[in-house]
C-alpha cells in the first residue's frame, strides 16, 4: 500500500475513534519561581490517576497531527505540527512534533539528539532504547518503530528534571523518523510519565 494512502486510512481511523529542545536547551524549560514551589510539593504522577482525551492540530481548519493526551493538561500550540501539554503547575509535560518529515532514521535522530544535548547543565544519559509496538490508531496501521533516550538534567528553578524523548516511525519500520514525542517531569514522576509516553506512542498519528 502506498504511504499516502496508508496515511489517509490512519487518519480516518483516528478521527473515527474520537521547550524537548529549542536549539540545544531542553524544551522542558524553567518557569517562574512561584510555579516551581508548587512543582516541588506536588505528589508524584500516578499512572492510575490518568485518563486521556483526543487532540489534533495542523493547518487552519485541518487535523494534521493527532494524539491522545492526559485529560486536563493545558494544550499549547508551538508550531504548525508541534504542540505541548502541561499540567496546571507546569510540573509535567508531553510534547509532540509531527514535522520531522522522515529525513533520517529513528536511530540516527536519537544519536543526533544526544550530541545536541552536550553542554546541558547536569546532563546524565540514563538509558537508550529501541523497538516496536502495535499501533492503536487503526487495523491497517503498521507497528510503530521507535528509538528513545532518557536523561536527567539540572534546572535552576525546578531542580533535577527527568526526560524521555522518543523518535517514531509510523510508516517505514524505523527507516524514517516522522514524529518526536517527549515527556518531562521530576525523577519521582517516571512511572506516570512512562504511561503517558506509551499512550502517545501507540495513539499518535499523522493525518491527511
Backbone as JSON, one array per atom type, in Angstrom:
{
  "sequence": "XXXXXXXXXXXXXXXXXXXXXXXXXXXXXXXXXXXXXXXXXXXXXXXXXXXXXXXXXXXXXXXXXXXXXXXXXXXXXXXXXXXXXXXXXXXXXXXXXXXXXXXXXXXXXXXXXXXXXXXXXXXXXXXXXXXXXXXXXXXXXXXXXXXXXXXXXXXXXXXXXXXXXXXXXXXXXXXXXXXXXXXXXXXXXXXXXXXXXXXXXXXXXXXX",
  "N": [[0.84, -1.2, 0.0], [0.53, 2.23, -0.81], [2.31, 4.88, 0.8], [1.0, 7.36, 1.13], [-1.68, 6.66, 0.87], [-1.98, 4.92, 3.04], [-1.55, 6.71, 5.07], [-3.82, 8.36, 4.94], [-5.79, 6.48, 5.58], [-5.06, 5.84, 8.2], [-5.48, 8.3, 9.42], [-8.26, 8.54, 9.1], [-9.12, 6.45, 10.71], [-8.29, 7.31, 13.24], [-9.78, 9.7, 13.61], [-12.29, 8.7, 13.49], [-12.34, 7.22, 15.81], [-12.62, 8.92, 17.73], [10.05, 24.3, 26.23], [11.11, 19.15, 23.34], [13.73, 20.18, 22.8], [14.92, 23.42, 22.12], [16.98, 24.65, 19.93], [19.72, 23.71, 21.61], [18.81, 23.44, 24.13], [16.81, 22.02, 26.76], [13.32, 21.58, 26.06], [11.6, 21.5, 28.06], [11.5, 23.81, 29.73], [12.7, 26.24, 32.21], [10.48, 27.72, 34.64], [8.56, 30.4, 36.2], [9.44, 31.22, 39.66], [7.34, 30.95, 41.51], [5.77, 29.0, 40.39], [7.51, 26.83, 40.47], [7.6, 26.23, 43.18], [5.13, 25.01, 43.68], [5.54, 22.8, 42.08], [7.57, 21.41, 43.44], [6.26, 20.5, 45.72], [4.23, 18.92, 44.86], [2.54, 15.77, 44.63], [3.93, 12.64, 43.39], [3.46, 11.72, 39.95], [0.81, 9.67, 39.33], [0.23, 6.76, 37.58], [-2.28, 5.47, 37.55], [-4.07, 7.5, 37.97], [-4.46, 8.81, 35.65], [-6.31, 9.83, 32.8], [-7.34, 10.0, 29.36], [-7.56, 12.14, 26.46], [-8.62, 12.91, 23.14], [-6.79, 14.87, 20.83], [-6.14, 17.12, 18.18], [-4.28, 18.93, 15.67], [-3.05, 21.37, 13.26], [-2.82, 22.61, 9.93], [-4.87, 25.53, 9.39], [-8.12, 24.83, 10.25], [-7.76, 22.16, 9.73], [-6.86, 18.78, 10.63], [-3.81, 17.63, 11.24], [-1.88, 16.44, 12.85], [-2.38, 14.07, 15.34], [-3.17, 12.97, 18.65], [-3.46, 11.11, 21.73], [-3.77, 12.65, 24.74], [-3.05, 13.45, 28.22], [-5.99, 14.02, 30.07], [-7.18, 17.19, 31.02], [-4.74, 18.46, 31.03], [-3.06, 21.39, 29.93], [-3.27, 22.56, 26.61], [-0.91, 23.74, 24.34], [-0.08, 25.27, 21.43], [2.8, 25.04, 19.49], [3.77, 25.26, 16.95], [3.13, 24.65, 13.42], [2.95, 21.83, 13.29], [3.57, 21.1, 15.82], [3.11, 20.75, 19.33], [2.45, 21.19, 22.86], [1.57, 19.72, 26.02], [0.67, 20.49, 29.29], [0.52, 20.17, 32.88], [-1.33, 21.97, 35.47], [0.56, 23.18, 37.19], [2.79, 23.18, 35.7], [4.54, 21.09, 36.04], [4.62, 18.6, 34.84], [5.01, 17.39, 31.49], [4.04, 16.84, 28.13], [5.19, 16.66, 24.89], [4.71, 16.98, 21.4], [5.89, 16.6, 18.16], [5.13, 16.62, 14.94], [6.44, 17.19, 12.59], [8.82, 16.17, 11.45], [9.38, 14.91, 9.04], [10.67, 12.61, 8.12], [13.44, 12.63, 7.54], [15.73, 11.36, 8.49], [16.68, 8.16, 9.95], [15.04, 6.61, 12.81], [16.92, 5.82, 14.71], [19.2, 7.33, 13.99], [18.19, 9.9, 14.41], [17.9, 9.88, 17.19], [20.58, 9.6, 17.99], [21.62, 12.01, 17.03], [20.27, 13.78, 18.68], [21.36, 13.2, 21.2], [23.99, 14.14, 20.85], [23.41, 16.85, 20.49], [22.59, 17.55, 23.01], [24.81, 17.85, 24.58], [26.53, 19.78, 26.93], [24.34, 20.71, 28.31], [23.3, 21.72, 31.53], [24.26, 19.62, 34.2], [23.73, 17.26, 32.84], [22.83, 13.86, 32.39], [22.87, 10.9, 30.7], [20.55, 8.5, 30.97], [19.42, 6.13, 29.87], [19.07, 4.29, 26.78], [16.88, 3.21, 24.21], [15.26, 1.01, 21.87], [12.76, -0.22, 19.59], [9.65, -1.86, 18.7], [6.14, -1.25, 18.76], [2.67, -2.13, 18.85], [0.41, -0.27, 16.86], [-2.41, 1.7, 17.79], [-4.2, 3.09, 16.3], [-5.62, 2.18, 14.18], [-6.6, -0.74, 12.3], [-5.22, -1.07, 9.94], [-2.77, 0.07, 10.25], [0.8, -0.09, 10.37], [3.22, -1.57, 12.71], [4.54, 0.64, 15.25], [7.68, 1.9, 15.03], [10.45, 2.73, 17.1], [12.97, 4.85, 18.61], [14.54, 5.8, 21.55], [15.67, 8.15, 24.06], [16.58, 8.56, 27.42], [17.09, 10.89, 29.95], [18.53, 12.94, 32.57], [18.67, 16.29, 33.86], [19.8, 19.43, 35.2], [17.75, 21.94, 36.39], [17.53, 25.39, 36.98], [15.36, 26.58, 38.36], [13.63, 24.51, 39.04], [15.03, 22.31, 39.92], [16.29, 18.94, 39.66], [15.48, 17.4, 36.6], [13.64, 14.96, 34.76], [13.61, 13.32, 31.71], [12.26, 11.85, 28.76], [12.79, 11.37, 25.38], [11.35, 10.34, 22.4], [11.71, 9.05, 19.2], [9.69, 8.44, 16.43], [8.57, 6.14, 13.94], [5.95, 5.77, 11.97], [5.32, 4.56, 9.62], [7.43, 3.33, 8.04], [8.84, 1.3, 9.39], [11.0, 2.07, 11.05], [12.91, 3.2, 9.41], [12.62, 5.87, 8.85], [12.29, 8.82, 10.71], [9.39, 10.27, 11.73], [7.89, 11.5, 13.71], [8.32, 13.17, 16.8], [8.17, 12.51, 20.21], [7.99, 13.7, 23.47], [8.33, 13.4, 26.97], [8.33, 14.97, 30.18], [9.38, 15.65, 33.54], [9.72, 15.29, 37.09], [12.22, 13.2, 38.7], [10.78, 11.42, 40.39], [8.42, 11.15, 39.07], [8.49, 9.25, 37.1], [7.08, 6.77, 36.62], [4.42, 7.56, 36.01], [4.91, 9.29, 33.83], [6.06, 7.53, 32.0], [3.81, 6.05, 31.39], [2.23, 7.96, 30.11], [3.87, 8.42, 27.9], [3.84, 5.89, 26.65], [1.14, 5.71, 25.91], [0.91, 7.88, 24.13], [2.76, 7.07, 22.17], [1.52, 4.85, 20.94], [-0.82, 5.92, 19.99], [-0.45, 8.23, 18.53], [-0.62, 10.03, 15.45], [-0.12, 10.91, 11.99], [-2.14, 12.8, 10.0], [-4.01, 12.97, 7.01]],
  "CA": [[0.0, 0.0, 0.0], [1.32, 3.44, -0.85], [2.38, 5.57, 2.09], [-0.01, 8.4, 1.21], [-2.95, 6.0, 1.1], [-1.96, 4.45, 4.41], [-1.65, 7.88, 5.95], [-5.22, 8.77, 4.96], [-6.54, 5.46, 6.31], [-4.76, 6.0, 9.62], [-6.16, 9.5, 9.88], [-9.68, 8.23, 9.19], [-9.34, 5.6, 11.88], [-8.14, 8.13, 14.45], [-10.91, 10.61, 13.74], [-13.47, 7.88, 13.79], [-12.24, 6.79, 17.21], [-12.95, 10.01, 18.64], [10.62, 23.69, 25.28], [12.24, 18.97, 24.31], [14.86, 21.09, 22.55], [14.92, 24.59, 21.25], [18.42, 24.69, 19.78], [20.27, 22.58, 22.35], [18.32, 23.51, 25.51], [15.59, 21.24, 26.92], [12.08, 22.31, 25.86], [11.0, 21.46, 29.38], [12.31, 24.93, 30.23], [12.42, 26.79, 33.53], [9.27, 28.52, 34.8], [8.7, 31.31, 37.34], [9.69, 30.59, 40.94], [6.11, 30.59, 42.2], [5.34, 27.73, 39.82], [8.41, 25.77, 40.91], [7.23, 25.85, 44.54], [4.05, 24.03, 43.54], [6.11, 21.58, 41.49], [8.34, 20.69, 44.46], [5.38, 19.92, 46.73], [3.2, 18.11, 44.2], [2.79, 14.33, 44.69], [4.4, 12.01, 42.16], [2.42, 11.43, 38.97], [0.31, 8.31, 39.49], [-0.33, 6.28, 36.32], [-3.68, 5.11, 37.7], [-4.9, 8.7, 38.04], [-4.51, 9.44, 34.33], [-7.23, 9.49, 31.72], [-6.81, 10.62, 28.14], [-8.51, 12.75, 25.54], [-8.12, 13.08, 21.78], [-6.5, 16.23, 20.41], [-5.44, 17.21, 16.9], [-3.97, 20.29, 15.23], [-2.35, 21.42, 11.98], [-3.23, 23.78, 9.14], [-6.14, 26.11, 9.83], [-9.3, 24.04, 9.9], [-7.4, 20.78, 9.43], [-6.19, 17.95, 11.64], [-2.65, 17.0, 10.62], [-1.23, 15.63, 13.88], [-3.36, 13.67, 16.34], [-2.59, 12.21, 19.75], [-4.2, 11.04, 22.97], [-3.0, 13.33, 25.78], [-3.73, 13.41, 29.51], [-7.14, 14.9, 30.21], [-6.99, 18.27, 31.97], [-3.49, 19.17, 30.79], [-3.22, 22.53, 29.02], [-2.75, 22.44, 25.25], [-0.25, 24.93, 23.8], [0.44, 25.02, 20.1], [4.13, 25.62, 19.33], [4.03, 25.42, 15.53], [2.13, 24.01, 12.57], [2.81, 20.42, 13.62], [4.15, 20.87, 17.14], [2.32, 21.25, 20.45], [2.77, 20.57, 24.13], [0.52, 19.61, 27.01], [1.26, 20.63, 30.62], [-0.42, 20.25, 33.99], [-1.55, 23.34, 35.93], [1.75, 23.73, 37.83], [3.89, 23.02, 34.75], [5.45, 20.08, 36.56], [4.66, 17.5, 33.87], [4.9, 17.87, 30.13], [4.07, 15.99, 26.93], [5.36, 17.46, 23.68], [4.61, 16.2, 20.17], [6.29, 17.31, 16.94], [4.87, 15.77, 13.79], [7.0, 17.81, 11.4], [10.19, 15.73, 11.19], [9.44, 14.66, 7.59], [11.37, 11.39, 7.76], [14.73, 12.94, 6.91], [16.72, 10.38, 8.94], [16.08, 7.04, 10.66], [14.78, 6.89, 14.22], [18.19, 5.67, 15.44], [20.04, 8.5, 13.7], [17.58, 11.05, 15.09], [18.23, 9.78, 18.62], [22.01, 9.87, 18.12], [21.8, 13.44, 16.83], [19.79, 14.48, 19.86], [22.35, 13.03, 22.27], [25.07, 15.08, 20.57], [22.91, 18.21, 20.68], [22.39, 17.79, 24.44], [26.08, 18.12, 25.24], [26.61, 21.12, 27.48], [23.18, 20.99, 29.16], [23.74, 21.61, 32.92], [23.94, 18.42, 34.96], [23.2, 16.2, 31.96], [23.21, 12.45, 32.54], [22.08, 9.99, 29.87], [20.14, 7.38, 31.83], [19.24, 4.92, 29.08], [18.63, 4.38, 25.39], [16.08, 2.03, 23.89], [14.61, 0.99, 20.57], [11.89, -1.37, 19.44], [8.39, -1.62, 18.0], [4.91, -1.53, 19.49], [1.49, -2.11, 17.99], [-0.33, 0.97, 16.77], [-3.81, 1.59, 18.19], [-5.0, 4.07, 15.57], [-6.4, 1.53, 13.14], [-6.1, -2.08, 12.0], [-4.36, -1.02, 8.76], [-1.51, 0.73, 10.57], [1.92, -0.97, 10.72], [3.74, -1.29, 14.05], [5.28, 1.88, 15.43], [9.08, 1.68, 15.38], [10.91, 3.89, 17.86], [14.26, 4.92, 19.29], [14.33, 6.79, 22.59], [16.74, 8.44, 25.02], [16.12, 9.06, 28.71], [18.18, 11.61, 30.6], [18.22, 13.93, 33.59], [19.49, 17.49, 33.81], [19.55, 20.33, 36.31], [17.04, 23.17, 36.06], [17.77, 26.33, 38.06], [14.15, 26.89, 39.12], [12.87, 23.34, 39.46], [15.9, 21.22, 40.35], [16.56, 17.88, 38.68], [14.37, 17.04, 35.7], [13.72, 13.64, 34.13], [13.04, 13.49, 30.37], [12.43, 10.85, 27.72], [12.41, 11.75, 24.03], [11.2, 9.14, 21.55], [11.52, 9.31, 17.77], [8.77, 7.42, 15.95], [8.3, 5.9, 12.53], [4.64, 5.15, 11.89], [5.1, 4.07, 8.26], [8.51, 2.61, 7.36], [9.53, 0.32, 10.24], [12.22, 2.61, 11.65], [13.82, 3.79, 8.43], [12.45, 7.32, 8.81], [11.66, 9.43, 11.88], [8.35, 11.2, 11.33], [7.29, 12.16, 14.87], [9.06, 13.18, 18.05], [7.33, 12.6, 21.39], [8.81, 13.92, 24.66], [7.69, 13.6, 28.27], [9.26, 15.52, 31.15], [8.9, 15.88, 34.89], [10.73, 15.05, 38.11], [12.58, 11.78, 38.75], [9.75, 10.62, 41.04], [7.25, 11.04, 38.18], [8.83, 8.36, 35.99], [6.05, 5.78, 36.33], [3.33, 8.22, 35.32], [5.37, 9.79, 32.55], [6.2, 6.39, 31.1], [2.46, 5.68, 30.94], [1.86, 8.99, 29.13], [4.67, 8.16, 26.7], [3.34, 4.68, 26.0], [-0.15, 6.03, 25.3], [1.17, 8.73, 22.99], [3.45, 6.29, 21.14], [0.61, 3.94, 20.25], [-2.02, 6.61, 19.5], [-0.13, 9.42, 17.74], [-0.77, 9.77, 14.02], [-0.13, 11.98, 11.01], [-3.44, 12.68, 9.34], [-4.15, 13.73, 5.77]],
  "C": [[0.87, 1.24, 0.0], [1.22, 4.18, 0.47], [1.28, 6.62, 2.22], [-1.38, 7.81, 1.48], [-3.06, 5.53, 2.53], [-2.17, 5.6, 5.37], [-3.1, 8.35, 6.06], [-6.05, 7.79, 5.76], [-6.31, 5.58, 7.81], [-5.5, 7.21, 10.17], [-7.65, 9.26, 10.04], [-9.99, 7.42, 10.42], [-9.26, 6.4, 13.17], [-9.35, 9.01, 14.66], [-12.17, 9.86, 14.07], [-13.48, 7.45, 15.24], [-12.51, 7.93, 18.17], [-14.24, 10.78, 18.57], [11.55, 22.81, 25.43], [13.35, 19.97, 24.06], [14.43, 22.28, 21.73], [16.4, 24.92, 21.1], [18.99, 23.48, 20.5], [19.82, 22.61, 23.81], [17.03, 22.73, 25.65], [14.34, 22.1, 26.77], [11.29, 22.38, 27.15], [11.65, 22.57, 30.2], [11.85, 25.43, 31.58], [11.19, 27.68, 33.51], [9.46, 29.44, 36.0], [8.79, 30.59, 38.68], [8.41, 30.17, 41.64], [5.54, 29.27, 41.67], [6.21, 26.59, 40.33], [8.12, 25.33, 42.33], [6.14, 24.8, 44.51], [4.58, 22.72, 42.99], [6.85, 20.76, 42.53], [7.43, 19.95, 45.44], [4.33, 18.98, 46.14], [3.54, 16.63, 44.32], [3.27, 13.79, 43.35], [3.22, 11.67, 41.25], [2.06, 9.95, 39.03], [-0.3, 7.82, 38.18], [-1.83, 5.96, 36.4], [-4.61, 6.31, 37.72], [-5.14, 9.32, 36.67], [-5.67, 8.93, 33.49], [-6.84, 10.35, 30.53], [-7.93, 11.16, 27.27], [-7.84, 12.96, 24.19], [-7.91, 14.55, 21.46], [-5.78, 16.2, 19.07], [-5.25, 18.68, 16.52], [-3.24, 20.22, 13.89], [-2.69, 22.7, 11.25], [-4.59, 24.26, 9.62], [-7.31, 25.28, 9.33], [-9.02, 22.58, 9.63], [-6.79, 20.09, 10.65], [-5.05, 17.23, 10.95], [-1.85, 16.12, 11.57], [-2.26, 15.33, 14.96], [-2.71, 12.82, 17.41], [-3.62, 12.11, 20.88], [-3.31, 11.6, 24.07], [-3.75, 13.27, 27.1], [-4.84, 14.45, 29.61], [-6.86, 15.94, 31.3], [-5.68, 19.01, 31.81], [-3.72, 20.26, 29.74], [-2.56, 22.27, 27.68], [-2.16, 23.76, 24.8], [0.35, 24.59, 22.45], [1.76, 25.76, 19.92], [4.48, 25.9, 17.87], [2.96, 24.71, 14.74], [1.87, 22.57, 12.98], [3.29, 20.08, 15.03], [3.28, 21.49, 18.23], [2.8, 20.58, 21.73], [1.56, 20.62, 25.05], [1.18, 19.66, 28.38], [0.17, 20.64, 31.68], [-0.45, 21.69, 34.52], [-0.33, 23.97, 36.58], [2.98, 23.66, 36.93], [4.98, 22.07, 35.27], [5.69, 18.98, 35.53], [4.4, 18.03, 32.47], [4.9, 16.71, 29.13], [4.2, 16.92, 25.75], [5.38, 16.55, 22.47], [4.97, 17.07, 18.99], [6.12, 16.35, 15.77], [5.47, 16.28, 12.5], [8.41, 17.38, 11.06], [10.43, 15.34, 9.73], [10.3, 13.46, 7.18], [12.73, 11.6, 7.12], [15.82, 11.94, 7.29], [15.97, 9.25, 9.64], [15.83, 7.42, 12.12], [16.07, 6.77, 15.04], [19.11, 6.86, 15.23], [19.51, 9.74, 14.4], [17.93, 11.05, 16.57], [19.71, 10.1, 18.86], [22.3, 11.37, 17.97], [21.34, 14.23, 18.04], [20.77, 14.36, 21.02], [23.5, 14.01, 22.08], [24.64, 16.52, 20.85], [22.76, 18.56, 22.16], [23.68, 18.11, 25.18], [26.15, 19.57, 25.7], [25.41, 21.52, 28.32], [23.6, 20.79, 30.62], [23.29, 20.32, 33.6], [23.46, 17.24, 34.13], [23.73, 14.82, 32.32], [22.29, 11.61, 31.66], [21.8, 8.74, 30.7], [20.04, 6.08, 31.06], [18.88, 5.27, 27.65], [17.86, 3.09, 25.07], [15.55, 2.15, 22.47], [13.76, -0.27, 20.47], [10.68, -1.02, 18.61], [7.23, -1.96, 18.94], [3.75, -1.47, 18.51], [0.84, -0.73, 18.01], [-1.78, 0.71, 17.16], [-4.7, 2.56, 17.42], [-5.81, 3.44, 14.45], [-5.78, 0.2, 12.74], [-5.17, -2.09, 10.79], [-2.96, -0.49, 9.07], [-0.41, -0.29, 10.89], [2.36, -0.7, 12.15], [4.5, 0.03, 14.08], [6.7, 1.54, 15.86], [9.6, 2.93, 16.08], [12.35, 3.73, 18.32], [14.15, 6.05, 20.3], [15.58, 6.97, 23.45], [16.08, 8.99, 26.28], [17.3, 9.72, 29.41], [17.65, 12.49, 31.72], [19.12, 15.14, 33.38], [19.06, 18.38, 34.97], [18.91, 21.62, 35.82], [17.17, 24.12, 37.25], [16.57, 26.58, 38.94], [13.5, 25.65, 39.73], [13.73, 22.16, 39.9], [16.09, 20.19, 39.26], [15.31, 17.53, 37.9], [14.69, 15.72, 35.03], [12.97, 13.72, 32.81], [13.26, 12.23, 29.54], [11.94, 11.43, 26.39], [12.42, 10.49, 23.16], [10.93, 9.58, 20.12], [10.76, 8.13, 17.16], [8.71, 7.36, 14.44], [7.0, 5.13, 12.46], [4.34, 4.54, 10.53], [6.14, 3.06, 7.78], [9.39, 1.77, 8.27], [10.89, 0.8, 10.75], [13.17, 3.28, 10.69], [13.75, 5.31, 8.43], [11.73, 7.81, 10.06], [10.66, 10.49, 11.42], [7.83, 12.05, 12.49], [8.25, 12.08, 16.05], [8.08, 13.36, 19.21], [8.24, 12.71, 22.61], [7.92, 14.04, 25.89], [8.74, 14.11, 29.24], [8.6, 15.75, 32.48], [10.04, 15.73, 35.87], [11.08, 13.57, 38.13], [11.49, 10.9, 39.38], [8.49, 10.44, 40.19], [7.42, 10.01, 37.07], [7.7, 7.4, 35.62], [4.89, 6.4, 35.55], [3.72, 8.72, 33.95], [5.58, 8.67, 31.53], [4.85, 5.93, 30.56], [1.98, 6.67, 29.89], [2.59, 8.74, 27.81], [4.16, 6.95, 25.93], [2.02, 4.95, 25.28], [0.05, 6.87, 24.04], [1.81, 7.96, 21.84], [2.49, 5.47, 20.31], [-0.58, 4.65, 19.61], [-1.72, 7.9, 18.76], [-0.24, 9.07, 16.26], [-0.62, 11.06, 13.21], [-1.35, 11.78, 10.13], [-3.47, 13.53, 8.08], [-2.89, 13.78, 4.94]]
}
